[in-house]
Structures are given as structure tokens and as C-alpha cells.
Amino acid sequence: MLVMHYTGMRTAAEARARLCDPAARVSAHYLVDEDGTVTPLVPEVRRAWHAGVAFWRGRTDINARSIGIELVNPGHEFGYRPFPEAQMTALRALAEDIIRRHGIPARNVVGHSDVAPMRKQDPGELFDWAGLAPRGIGLWPAEADDCPMDAAVITAMLGEVGYDLTDPTAALKAFQRHFRPSRVTGRVDTETVRRLSGLVAMCRADQ
């Protein structure tokens, strides 16, 4: 798996210091600054403490089975802002290389909020998942014609994609944050369901 994060701290220096502090018990394999500088922090063969308590596609202990990339961004607490093009260009190159070397399927390229929907918001609704998907970095679904508005069916589809269903509303909100960022409400609407249906079809094809 490849998991994307934002640092959620005021400055890059603060983020780098925390990621390198053993007492903080948080780390990532790579840090990508807003100017595009990529700093390797943990060898890919080693566990990094980036995902925390997390779940994806029936698996826990995501730290043991994933590579984590932190992008410098103050996050929702300190003035969330768009990710600069230099940063995204560097991320694309880094992610493509990781995916190629490890054979990571597109459906296993996710955000921290996808694997921990009850706790996390990063990398957030300003992250350009749609722009990354054509490069094989994650999926981006077209809206399907199928639009089942039954709550149980919607929850089942979220589970099929990979989400933890402990809190279905949090899972839906995480889905929207990733795949329908213009409406992150945790409430059902036609466009959300059609996009979810489209994603389920892509996941089935990506098995």
C-alpha cells in the first residue's frame, strides 16, 4: 500500500523535527516539501509509524504493509491550503517509482483519511487525486448510471471498496473527501452514490 498524508503543522521545519524525534513515535518513509524537495526519512524496508490505528480492505496493522508519504501542509488546523505544483510534481515522480517497484495496485493508493476515517482528514479535499489517477496513482471513477439509494447497499459498497464500516457515516465522509471533494458532508446524495458505484466497478476490474 501507499498512504498519503499531510504534516498538519505550521512549518516544514516543525514537521521534519517531529518526524525525526523518536519520542514522538510518528514517522514516514518520505517527506515532500512545498518546493518539491523530497527527503527520505525511513528506509522502505522498515516500518514507519505513519498510519496509526487503521484499516483497509479487511487488513489492520497498515504500518506493516504500507509506505507513507508526508506532504508539507499546515492542514485543517493551521490554515489548510492547496498543494503547490512543485510539490505535486515531485510527489508524482516519487509515487510512480514506489508503485512500479512494489507492484502496488491503484486501489491500494489511499489517503490517511481513507484508512482512518474516524480520526483523520488528510491529505484532504484539496489534494489532487483526480490529477494523479491518470498516472496510475490511485483510482478516479466516472459516475455510474447505477444509483442505489438504499443505505444498506451504500454501506456495503463502501466496504467493498475497502473502508472500515465501524462508523458508516465517517466512511462515507472519507469517501467524499477523496472522491467527491466538493461535498464533504457524510450525507448521501445522487452524485456521491453514482461516483461510489463507479468506483466499485473499477475496484472489481482492478482485482
C-alpha positions in Angstrom: 0.0 0.0 0.0 0.9 3.6 -0.4 -0.6 6.1 2.0 -0.6 9.9 1.5 -0.6 12.3 4.4 -0.2 16.0 5.1 2.0 17.1 8.0 -0.6 19.3 9.7 2.0 21.5 11.3 2.7 25.2 11.0 6.1 24.9 9.2 8.1 22.4 7.3 10.9 22.6 10.0 8.4 21.7 12.8 7.2 18.8 10.8 10.6 17.5 10.0 11.7 17.8 13.6 8.7 15.9 14.8 9.1 13.1 12.2 12.7 12.7 13.3 12.0 12.7 17.0 11.9 9.1 18.4 9.9 10.3 21.4 7.1 11.5 19.1 6.5 7.9 17.8 5.4 9.2 14.4 7.4 8.8 11.2 7.0 8.4 7.5 9.2 7.0 4.7 9.3 10.3 2.8 8.7 14.0 3.4 7.8 16.2 0.3 8.2 19.9 0.9 6.2 22.6 -0.8 9.1 23.5 -3.1 9.4 19.9 -4.3 12.3 18.8 -2.1 12.0 15.1 -1.3 13.6 13.9 2.0 13.9 10.2 2.7 13.3 9.5 6.4 12.8 5.8 6.9 14.1 3.0 4.5 11.2 1.4 2.7 12.0 -2.0 4.1 11.4 -0.7 7.6 8.1 0.0 9.3 7.3 3.7 9.7 4.7 4.9 12.2 2.5 6.9 9.9 -0.9 5.3 9.8 -1.7 4.6 13.4 -4.8 2.6 14.1 -6.1 1.9 10.6 -7.9 -0.5 8.3 -8.1 -1.1 4.6 -9.7 -4.0 2.6 -10.0 -6.2 5.7 -6.5 -5.6 6.9 -5.2 -3.8 10.0 -1.6 -3.0 11.0 -1.3 -0.8 8.0 2.1 0.4 9.1 3.5 -3.1 8.5 2.1 -3.2 5.0 2.5 0.3 3.6 4.8 3.1 2.6 3.9 6.5 3.9 4.5 9.9 2.3 4.0 13.1 4.2 3.4 16.3 2.3 4.2 19.6 4.0 0.9 21.4 4.5 -0.4 23.1 7.6 -3.6 21.1 7.4 -7.1 21.9 8.6 -6.0 23.1 12.0 -3.4 25.7 10.9 -4.6 27.0 7.6 -5.2 24.3 5.1 -4.1 25.3 1.6 -3.7 23.9 -1.9 -0.7 21.8 -2.6 1.8 23.7 -4.9 2.5 22.3 -8.3 6.2 21.8 -7.5 5.2 19.6 -4.6 2.7 17.6 -6.7 5.2 17.2 -9.5 7.8 15.7 -7.0 5.1 13.6 -5.5 4.0 12.2 -8.8 7.6 11.1 -9.7 8.1 9.6 -6.2 4.8 7.8 -6.1 5.2 6.4 -9.6 8.6 5.0 -8.7 7.3 3.4 -5.5 4.3 1.9 -7.2 6.4 0.4 -10.0 9.0 -1.1 -7.7 6.5 -2.6 -5.3 3.7 -3.5 -7.8 1.1 -1.6 -5.7 -2.4 -1.7 -7.3 -4.1 1.6 -7.9 -6.9 0.8 -5.4 -4.3 0.5 -2.6 -3.0 4.0 -3.1 -5.1 5.9 -0.5 -5.2 8.8 1.9 -4.8 8.7 5.7 -8.5 9.6 5.9 -9.4 6.5 3.9 -7.7 4.1 6.3 -8.6 6.0 9.5 -11.9 7.7 8.6 -13.0 8.3 12.2 -9.7 10.0 13.1 -8.1 11.7 10.1 -8.8 14.2 7.4 -5.6 14.2 5.5 -4.4 14.7 2.8 -7.8 16.4 2.5 -10.2 17.7 -0.1 -7.7 20.0 -1.8 -5.4 17.1 -2.7 -5.5 16.4 -6.4 -6.4 12.7 -6.6 -8.1 13.3 -10.0 -4.9 14.6 -11.4 -2.8 11.7 -10.1 -5.1 8.8 -11.2 -4.2 9.0 -14.9 -0.6 8.3 -13.9 -1.7 5.1 -12.0 -1.5 6.8 -8.6 -4.9 5.8 -7.2 -8.3 5.5 -8.9 -10.7 8.2 -10.0 -14.1 6.9 -11.0 -16.5 8.1 -13.6 -20.1 8.4 -12.4 -22.1 5.2 -13.0 -25.7 5.1 -14.2 -26.5 2.8 -11.3 -27.6 4.9 -8.3 -29.0 2.7 -5.4 -30.1 5.0 -2.6 -30.6 2.2 -0.1 -28.4 2.9 3.0 -27.5 -0.8 3.4 -26.4 -1.1 -0.2 -24.3 2.1 0.0 -22.6 0.9 3.2 -21.9 -2.5 1.5 -20.3 -0.7 -1.4 -18.1 1.3 0.9 -17.0 -1.9 2.5 -16.3 -3.4 -0.9 -14.0 -0.5 -1.8 -12.1 -1.1 1.4 -13.4 1.2 4.1 -13.8 0.4 7.8 -17.6 0.3 8.4 -17.5 0.7 12.2 -19.0 4.2 11.5 -20.6 4.2 8.1 -21.1 8.0 8.2 -17.4 8.5 8.8 -16.6 6.1 5.9 -19.0 8.0 3.6 -17.4 11.3 4.5 -13.9 9.9 3.9 -15.1 8.7 0.5 -16.4 12.1 -0.3 -13.2 13.8 0.9 -11.2 11.6 -1.6 -13.6 11.1 -4.5 -16.2 14.0 -4.2 -14.3 16.8 -2.5 -16.8 19.5 -3.4 -19.3 18.0 -0.9 -17.7 16.5 2.2 -20.9 16.1 4.4 -21.2 12.5 5.2 -24.7 12.6 3.8 -26.0 10.7 0.8 -26.7 12.4 -2.5 -27.1 11.2 -6.1 -23.6 12.3 -7.3 -21.9 10.6 -4.4 -23.7 7.3 -4.9 -23.1 7.3 -8.7 -19.4 8.0 -8.1 -19.3 5.3 -5.4 -20.9 2.8 -7.9 -18.3 3.8 -10.5 -15.5 3.2 -8.0 -16.9 -0.2 -7.1 -16.9 -1.2 -10.7 -13.2 0.0 -11.1 -12.2 -2.0 -8.0 -13.8 -5.1 -9.3 -11.8 -4.7 -12.5 -8.6 -4.0 -10.6 -8.7 -7.3 -8.6 
